């Protein structure tokens, strides 16, 4: 069933499914079971991070799965406290040891941490790790256009993707437009925003009723039609299946605009502004 999820091609040629599994807080035996369930359901893109402390869980699910490693796309991320070049190289290696993997398909810098101002040397570490075969594709998370422009100016290498907070209450229109102009794929974290908020939204409820779909399915279809990869997290096999069952209908332009129109200036979930936020 994995082939039923459409794929998107990054600027370095790597192809990724348009929906993956977020794994934040999926740990230990229960986490392995949840990830295995997702793989069995058809997921092929699994998102993780060093700071989630579950790279071992992800790696164990990959090891136990009947799906060949080369058919899976595994992502992890470099934390802010290890952004100096030498620490970044060691952390990438440690990430692989934790997961017991030979390579990551995608590795991202988790936050720019502009006050720390070491993200360029962290980026150089990712560039070199890719040359060494430890990573297939390199990208960033939560970077603003000026951060990405600096990366390219100082290293000559542009990220393949930028994973950003993106959901109906924070639609990131200008950032997405900049990504498109610069051939960088947008990946959405927290694509469903806060469950209580979206499930009680009248606009989303009306669109869902019209299509005989759930509100999460409507939102994930919106991400897909925006051209973004989404990585919803779910430990429930039923919800995992529901989240990838969005390719048998389409939203109209009017519906897309209605959903995008739910955005608001204070729409960030935790008020984490990449211009000032520091993650360690």
DRENLUM-834211 format. One line per 3 residues: number of its first residue (from 1); for each residue x, y, z of C-alpha. Coordinates in nm, 2 decimals, decimal comma, always signed. Layout:
BEGIN
NUM> X/Y/Z; ... $
END
This chain:
BEGIN
1> +0,00/+0,00/+0,00; +0,30/+0,23/+0,04; +0,29/+0,31/-0,33 $
4> -0,06/+0,46/-0,29; +0,09/+0,77/-0,13; +0,21/+1,01/-0,40 $
7> +0,57/+1,12/-0,40; +0,75/+1,45/-0,44; +1,10/+1,51/-0,57 $
10> +1,35/+1,72/-0,38; +1,59/+1,95/-0,55; +1,87/+1,69/-0,50 $
13> +1,67/+1,42/-0,67; +1,55/+1,22/-0,36; +1,18/+1,13/-0,37 $
16> +0,97/+1,14/-0,06; +0,61/+1,04/+0,01; +0,38/+1,35/+0,06 $
19> +0,27/+1,21/+0,40; +0,49/+1,07/+0,67; +0,46/+0,97/+1,03 $
22> +0,56/+1,21/+1,31; +0,70/+1,02/+1,60; +0,74/+1,29/+1,88 $
25> +0,67/+1,11/+2,21; +0,66/+0,76/+2,04; +0,92/+0,57/+2,25 $
28> +1,01/+0,22/+2,37; +0,81/-0,09/+2,29; +0,48/+0,10/+2,24 $
31> +0,66/+0,34/+2,01; +0,80/+0,05/+1,80; +0,45/-0,10/+1,78 $
34> +0,30/+0,23/+1,66; +0,57/+0,28/+1,40; +0,54/-0,08/+1,28 $
37> +0,17/-0,03/+1,25; +0,22/+0,28/+1,03; +0,47/+0,10/+0,81 $
40> +0,22/-0,19/+0,77; -0,05/+0,06/+0,68; +0,16/+0,21/+0,40 $
43> +0,38/+0,48/+0,55; +0,73/+0,50/+0,41; +0,85/+0,83/+0,56 $
46> +0,93/+0,83/+0,93; +1,02/+1,16/+1,10; +1,24/+1,17/+1,42 $
49> +1,49/+1,39/+1,59; +1,79/+1,36/+1,83; +1,59/+1,57/+2,08 $
52> +1,29/+1,33/+2,07; +1,51/+1,07/+2,23; +1,35/+0,80/+2,01 $
55> +1,60/+0,74/+1,73; +1,66/+0,39/+1,88; +1,28/+0,32/+1,87 $
58> +1,26/+0,43/+1,51; +1,56/+0,22/+1,42; +1,42/-0,09/+1,60 $
61> +1,09/-0,05/+1,40; +1,29/-0,03/+1,08; +1,48/-0,35/+1,18 $
64> +1,17/-0,54/+1,27; +0,97/-0,43/+0,97; +0,92/-0,67/+0,67 $
67> +0,96/-0,36/+0,44; +1,32/-0,34/+0,30; +1,53/-0,05/+0,45 $
70> +1,58/+0,10/+0,10; +1,20/+0,15/+0,07; +1,18/+0,36/+0,39 $
73> +1,28/+0,72/+0,42; +1,40/+0,80/+0,77; +1,46/+1,16/+0,90 $
76> +1,64/+1,29/+1,20; +1,75/+1,63/+1,32; +2,05/+1,80/+1,48 $
79> +1,98/+1,98/+1,81; +2,09/+2,34/+1,88; +2,34/+2,25/+2,15 $
82> +2,56/+2,06/+1,89; +2,58/+2,31/+1,61; +2,95/+2,37/+1,61 $
85> +3,11/+2,18/+1,33; +3,29/+1,91/+1,53; +3,00/+1,85/+1,76 $
88> +2,76/+1,83/+1,47; +2,97/+1,57/+1,29; +2,99/+1,36/+1,61 $
91> +2,61/+1,40/+1,67; +2,52/+1,28/+1,32; +2,73/+0,97/+1,38 $
94> +2,57/+0,93/+1,73; +2,23/+0,96/+1,57; +2,31/+0,67/+1,33 $
97> +2,45/+0,46/+1,62; +2,14/+0,52/+1,83; +1,92/+0,41/+1,54 $
100> +2,16/+0,13/+1,43; +2,13/+0,26/+1,07; +2,40/+0,30/+0,81 $
103> +2,25/+0,63/+0,68; +1,96/+0,87/+0,72; +1,76/+0,96/+0,41 $
106> +1,70/+1,31/+0,54; +1,89/+1,50/+0,82; +1,78/+1,85/+0,92 $
109> +1,91/+2,13/+1,15; +1,63/+2,15/+1,40; +1,63/+2,53/+1,46 $
112> +1,85/+2,81/+1,33; +1,92/+2,95/+1,69; +2,03/+3,28/+1,54 $
115> +2,16/+3,43/+1,87; +2,40/+3,13/+1,89; +2,50/+3,20/+1,53 $
118> +2,66/+2,86/+1,45; +2,40/+2,73/+1,20; +2,64/+2,78/+0,90 $
121> +2,91/+2,55/+1,04; +2,64/+2,30/+1,14; +2,52/+2,32/+0,78 $
124> +2,88/+2,25/+0,66; +2,89/+1,94/+0,88; +2,57/+1,82/+0,71 $
127> +2,72/+1,89/+0,37; +3,03/+1,68/+0,46; +2,82/+1,40/+0,62 $
130> +2,63/+1,38/+0,29; +2,96/+1,35/+0,10; +3,06/+1,07/+0,34 $
133> +2,74/+0,88/+0,26; +2,59/+0,92/+0,61; +2,30/+1,13/+0,48 $
136> +2,12/+1,12/+0,14; +1,95/+1,46/+0,16; +2,01/+1,76/+0,39 $
139> +1,77/+2,03/+0,49; +1,66/+2,26/+0,78; +1,37/+2,32/+1,01 $
142> +1,22/+2,66/+1,11; +1,47/+2,86/+0,90; +1,36/+3,20/+0,78 $
145> +1,45/+3,30/+0,42; +1,74/+3,52/+0,54; +1,89/+3,21/+0,73 $
148> +1,87/+3,00/+0,41; +2,01/+3,27/+0,19; +2,31/+3,29/+0,42 $
151> +2,36/+2,91/+0,41; +2,37/+2,91/+0,03; +2,59/+3,23/+0,01 $
154> +2,85/+3,09/+0,25; +2,85/+2,72/+0,14; +2,71/+2,71/-0,21 $
157> +2,46/+2,45/-0,10; +2,08/+2,50/-0,07; +1,86/+2,29/+0,16 $
160> +1,63/+2,04/+0,00; +1,35/+2,11/+0,24; +1,25/+2,34/+0,53 $
163> +1,03/+2,18/+0,79; +0,81/+2,45/+0,94; +0,51/+2,50/+1,16 $
166> +0,22/+2,49/+0,92; -0,15/+2,44/+0,98; -0,48/+2,62/+0,90 $
169> -0,43/+2,87/+1,18; -0,08/+2,95/+1,07; -0,06/+2,91/+0,69 $
172> +0,29/+3,05/+0,63; +0,18/+3,18/+0,29; +0,49/+3,41/+0,23 $
175> +0,74/+3,15/+0,35; +0,58/+2,88/+0,13; +0,59/+3,12/-0,17 $
178> +0,96/+3,18/-0,11; +1,03/+2,81/-0,08; +0,85/+2,75/-0,41 $
181> +1,05/+3,03/-0,59; +1,37/+2,87/-0,45; +1,29/+2,51/-0,52 $
184> +1,28/+2,41/-0,16; +1,01/+2,17/-0,04; +0,79/+2,27/+0,25 $
187> +0,74/+2,01/+0,52; +0,47/+2,08/+0,78; +0,51/+2,00/+1,14 $
190> +0,20/+2,00/+1,37; +0,00/+1,99/+1,05; -0,32/+1,94/+1,24 $
193> -0,26/+2,22/+1,49; -0,43/+2,16/+1,83; -0,69/+1,88/+1,80 $
196> -0,95/+2,05/+2,02; -0,93/+2,37/+1,82; -0,96/+2,22/+1,47 $
199> -1,23/+1,97/+1,56; -1,45/+2,26/+1,69; -1,40/+2,48/+1,38 $
202> -1,72/+2,54/+1,19; -1,55/+2,60/+0,86; -1,36/+2,28/+0,87 $
205> -1,66/+2,09/+0,99; -1,88/+2,21/+0,70; -1,61/+2,12/+0,44 $
208> -1,56/+1,78/+0,61; -1,94/+1,71/+0,60; -1,96/+1,81/+0,23 $
211> -1,68/+1,55/+0,14; -1,79/+1,29/+0,39; -1,44/+1,30/+0,54 $
214> -1,30/+1,37/+0,89; -1,16/+1,72/+0,97; -0,81/+1,58/+0,99 $
217> -0,85/+1,43/+0,64; -0,96/+1,77/+0,51; -0,66/+1,95/+0,67 $
220> -0,41/+1,69/+0,54; -0,56/+1,72/+0,19; -0,52/+2,09/+0,22 $
223> -0,15/+2,04/+0,29; -0,12/+1,81/+0,00; -0,28/+2,05/-0,24 $
226> -0,05/+2,33/-0,11; +0,24/+2,11/-0,23; +0,37/+2,05/+0,13 $
229> +0,47/+1,72/+0,29; +0,29/+1,66/+0,61; +0,39/+1,44/+0,91 $
232> +0,09/+1,39/+1,13; +0,16/+1,19/+1,45; -0,07/+0,91/+1,55 $
235> -0,02/+0,59/+1,76; -0,37/+0,46/+1,65; -0,37/+0,22/+1,36 $
238> -0,72/+0,34/+1,27; -0,61/+0,71/+1,27; -0,29/+0,63/+1,08 $
241> -0,50/+0,47/+0,80; -0,74/+0,76/+0,80; -0,46/+1,02/+0,77 $
244> -0,33/+0,87/+0,45; -0,68/+0,80/+0,30; -0,70/+1,15/+0,14 $
247> -0,63/+1,08/-0,23; -0,98/+0,99/-0,34; -1,12/+1,35/-0,33 $
250> -1,01/+1,71/-0,40; -1,08/+2,04/-0,23; -1,20/+2,32/-0,46 $
253> -1,02/+2,65/-0,49; -1,29/+2,81/-0,27; -1,24/+2,55/+0,00 $
256> -0,87/+2,58/-0,01; -0,90/+2,96/+0,03; -1,15/+2,92/+0,32 $
259> -0,91/+2,69/+0,50; -0,61/+2,92/+0,43; -0,82/+3,21/+0,56 $
262> -0,83/+3,06/+0,91; -0,47/+3,18/+0,96; -0,41/+3,45/+1,22 $
265> -0,11/+3,65/+1,33; -0,09/+3,47/+1,67; -0,15/+3,13/+1,51 $
268> +0,18/+2,97/+1,63; +0,11/+2,69/+1,88; +0,39/+2,78/+2,12 $
271> +0,49/+3,12/+2,00; +0,82/+2,99/+1,88; +0,95/+3,26/+1,64 $
274> +1,26/+3,14/+1,45; +1,39/+3,49/+1,46; +1,44/+3,47/+1,83 $
277> +1,37/+3,12/+1,96; +1,66/+2,91/+2,08; +1,64/+2,53/+2,10 $
280> +1,90/+2,33/+2,27 $
END
